[in-house]
Amino acid sequence: MTLQPIIPAGGIQGWRFLQQTYDRQFSSFSKDPVLKRDTEYFAENIGAVQSAEDLVSDRRLLRVALGAFGLEDDINNRYFVQKILSDGTSAEDALANRLADERYKDFSDAFGFGPSSVQKTVNSTDMQNIVDRFREQSFEVAVGEQNNDMRLALNMQRSLKDLATGDMSEDAKWFTVMGNPPLRQVFETALGLPSATGQLDIDQQLGIFKDRAAANFGSSTFAQFSTDAGIEDVTIRFLARSQISQIGASVSSASTALILLQNSNF
């Protein structure tokens, strides 16, 4: 992409700027010629795709399809991607169901190539949703090239409310966070958890995430993240703690607190 987002600062200060200018920056970014060509090609050709093999055989279509779910790094793993799509998600032993990363399930479901699934490539509404997601994800990738914390925060704000209001049990929602690498990174940082937490038994991890959420946010219930205020609380804690770690041990705790207060605009 040739148009790059403007991120003048890191941390909370940079986040405030990005929030204030998001609509304008995203609109300009969406007019990028390369992005327009990719999305127009996808819209014009995806309806003719009849199978997982058809999709992975067209690199331009596959780039949009994977990019819409933040899986663009798998563009060269054609056999793996085809297996994800053709297996679907209805069978317990389907490949997407055996992976920790929940994004593969969403990706497979979005096209409906698996057994007992309804093929969705002929549904213009479903495919327009893919195009819209690709635009958003592409913008987030471009933001991440400037500041990866901002990319993670944007991804979290886009996906957390839907998860919080979704028809899942409390534990299933936490498991979804733990199984989604970008969301997990945000919550681990916001909750002050080491990445080594992921090496523990999955049920132990669940208990730790819920206990830390209660300590940091006042509750372990996922419903608190269904509101803008709840999501913003996670975002600010994530950015603040990430910035503290980046400032480094050479800066005193008092100086760190002063920097964060100056950048917060509170």
C-alpha positions in Angstrom: 0.0 0.0 0.0 1.3 3.5 -0.8 -0.8 5.5 1.7 0.5 5.2 5.2 -1.4 6.2 8.4 -0.1 9.0 10.5 0.8 8.0 14.1 2.7 10.9 15.6 3.4 9.3 19.0 3.2 6.0 20.8 1.2 5.0 23.9 -2.0 6.7 25.0 -1.2 10.0 23.3 -0.8 8.3 19.9 -4.0 6.4 20.5 -6.0 9.6 21.2 -4.8 11.0 18.0 -5.6 7.9 16.0 -9.1 7.8 17.5 -9.7 11.5 16.6 -8.5 11.1 13.0 -9.6 7.5 12.3 -12.5 8.2 10.0 -10.5 10.6 7.9 -7.4 8.4 7.7 -9.4 5.3 6.9 -11.3 7.0 4.2 -8.1 8.2 2.5 -6.5 4.8 2.9 -9.5 3.0 1.3 -8.9 5.0 -1.9 -5.4 3.5 -2.3 -5.2 2.2 -5.9 -3.7 -1.1 -4.9 -6.4 -1.7 -2.3 -9.1 -0.8 -4.7 -7.8 -3.1 -7.4 -7.7 -6.0 -5.0 -11.1 -5.5 -3.5 -12.7 -4.9 -7.0 -11.1 -8.1 -8.3 -12.4 -10.1 -5.4 -15.9 -8.7 -5.7 -16.0 -9.5 -9.4 -14.6 -13.0 -9.3 -15.4 -14.6 -5.9 -18.9 -15.7 -7.1 -17.4 -18.1 -9.6 -15.4 -19.9 -6.9 -17.0 -23.3 -6.3 -14.4 -25.1 -4.0 -11.5 -24.6 -1.6 -9.2 -25.6 -4.5 -10.6 -22.9 -6.7 -9.9 -20.3 -4.0 -6.4 -21.2 -3.2 -5.5 -21.5 -6.9 -6.2 -17.7 -7.4 -3.6 -15.8 -5.4 -5.3 -12.5 -5.7 -8.5 -13.9 -4.3 -6.7 -15.7 -1.6 -4.8 -12.6 -0.5 -8.1 -10.8 0.2 -9.7 -13.9 1.8 -6.8 -14.5 4.2 -6.2 -10.8 4.8 -9.8 -10.3 6.0 -9.0 -12.5 9.0 -5.5 -11.3 9.7 -4.1 -14.6 8.3 -2.1 -13.0 5.4 1.1 -14.7 6.5 -0.4 -18.0 5.3 -0.6 -16.9 1.6 2.1 -19.4 0.6 0.7 -22.3 2.6 -1.7 -23.4 0.0 -2.2 -27.0 1.1 -2.8 -26.0 4.7 -5.3 -23.3 3.7 -7.1 -25.6 1.4 -7.4 -28.2 4.2 -8.8 -25.6 6.6 -11.4 -24.6 4.0 -12.4 -28.1 2.8 -12.6 -29.6 6.2 -15.1 -26.9 7.4 -15.8 -26.8 11.1 -18.7 -29.2 11.7 -16.5 -32.2 12.5 -14.7 -32.4 15.8 -11.5 -33.5 14.0 -11.6 -30.8 11.3 -8.3 -29.0 11.1 -9.6 -25.6 12.1 -11.1 -27.1 15.3 -7.7 -28.7 16.2 -5.9 -25.3 16.0 -5.6 -23.0 19.0 -6.0 -19.9 16.8 -9.8 -19.3 16.6 -9.4 -17.2 13.5 -9.1 -20.3 11.3 -12.6 -21.4 12.3 -14.0 -17.9 11.4 -12.1 -18.1 8.1 -13.4 -21.6 7.2 -17.0 -20.7 8.2 -16.9 -17.5 6.1 -16.8 -19.5 2.8 -18.7 -22.7 3.6 -16.8 -25.2 1.7 -16.8 -27.9 4.4 -19.2 -30.9 4.7 -22.8 -30.0 5.5 -22.0 -26.3 5.0 -23.7 -23.9 2.8 -21.4 -22.4 0.2 -21.3 -18.6 0.7 -19.2 -17.4 -2.3 -22.4 -16.8 -4.2 -23.9 -14.6 -1.5 -23.0 -11.0 -2.3 -23.7 -9.8 1.2 -21.4 -12.3 2.8 -18.7 -11.6 0.3 -19.1 -7.8 0.8 -18.5 -8.4 4.5 -15.2 -10.1 3.5 -14.2 -7.1 1.4 -15.1 -4.7 4.3 -13.1 -6.8 6.7 -10.1 -6.8 4.3 -10.2 -3.0 4.1 -10.2 -2.7 7.9 -7.5 -5.3 8.4 -5.3 -3.7 5.7 -5.6 -0.4 7.4 -4.7 -2.1 10.7 -1.6 -3.7 9.1 -0.5 -0.3 7.8 -1.0 1.1 11.3 1.0 -1.7 12.7 3.9 -0.8 10.4 4.0 2.5 12.3 3.2 1.1 15.8 2.1 -2.5 16.4 0.4 -1.6 19.7 -2.0 0.6 17.8 -2.7 -2.3 15.4 -3.5 -4.6 18.3 -5.7 -2.0 20.0 -7.7 -1.4 16.8 -8.2 -5.1 16.3 -9.3 -5.5 19.9 -11.8 -2.7 19.7 -13.2 -4.1 16.5 -13.7 -7.6 17.7 -14.2 -7.5 21.5 -17.8 -6.1 21.6 -19.0 -8.8 19.2 -17.4 -11.5 21.3 -18.8 -10.0 24.5 -22.4 -10.0 23.2 -22.1 -13.3 21.4 -24.1 -16.4 22.3 -21.4 -18.3 24.2 -20.7 -19.2 27.8 -18.4 -17.1 29.9 -15.7 -19.6 29.8 -16.0 -20.1 26.0 -15.5 -16.3 25.6 -12.3 -16.4 27.7 -11.1 -19.5 25.7 -11.7 -17.5 22.5 -9.5 -14.7 23.8 -6.8 -17.1 24.8 -7.0 -18.8 21.4 -6.8 -15.6 19.3 -3.1 -14.4 19.3 -3.8 -10.6 18.9 -6.5 -10.6 21.5 -4.5 -12.7 23.8 -1.5 -10.3 23.6 -3.7 -7.4 24.5 -5.2 -9.1 27.5 -1.9 -10.5 28.7 -0.4 -7.1 28.7 -3.4 -5.3 30.1 -3.6 -7.9 32.9 0.1 -7.9 33.6 0.5 -11.6 32.7 3.8 -13.1 31.3 3.6 -14.8 27.9 4.8 -18.0 29.7 1.2 -18.2 31.0 0.4 -19.9 27.7 2.5 -22.9 28.7 0.2 -23.8 31.6 -2.7 -26.2 31.5 -5.6 -24.5 29.6 -8.0 -24.7 32.7 -5.3 -23.1 34.8 -4.9 -20.3 32.3 -8.7 -19.7 32.4 -8.6 -19.3 36.1 -5.7 -16.9 36.0 -7.3 -14.7 33.3 -10.6 -14.5 35.2 -8.8 -13.8 38.5 -6.7 -11.0 37.0 -9.7 -9.5 35.2 -11.6 -9.3 38.5 -8.6 -7.7 40.1 -8.0 -5.2 37.3 -11.5 -4.4 36.1 -13.6 -5.3 39.1 -15.3 -8.3 37.5 -14.4 -11.5 35.6 -17.7 -11.4 33.6 -17.2 -10.8 29.9 -20.3 -8.6 29.7 -18.2 -5.7 31.0 -16.5 -5.7 27.6 -19.8 -5.1 25.7 -19.7 -1.4 26.4 -17.5 1.3 24.9 -16.3 2.2 28.4 -15.3 -1.4 29.2 -13.4 -1.8 25.9 -11.6 1.6 26.4 -10.6 0.5 29.9 -8.8 -2.6 28.4 -7.3 -0.4 25.7 -5.8 2.2 28.1 -4.4 -0.5 30.4 -2.9 -2.3 27.5 -1.2 0.8 26.0 -0.1 2.1 29.4 1.5 -1.2 30.5 3.1 -1.7 27.1 4.6 1.8 27.2 6.0 1.2 30.6 7.8 -1.9 29.4 9.1 0.0 26.4 10.4 2.8 28.5 12.7 0.4 30.2 14.4 -0.1 33.5 16.6 2.9 33.1 13.7 5.2 33.7 12.6 5.5 37.4 9.0 4.6 38.3 8.3 8.2 39.1 9.4 9.4 35.8 7.4 6.7 34.0 4.3 7.7 35.8 4.9 11.4 34.9 5.3 10.4 31.2 2.1 8.4 31.1 0.2 11.2 32.8 1.5 13.8 30.3 0.5 11.5 27.4 -2.9 10.6 28.6 -4.6 13.9 28.1 -6.6 13.3 31.3 
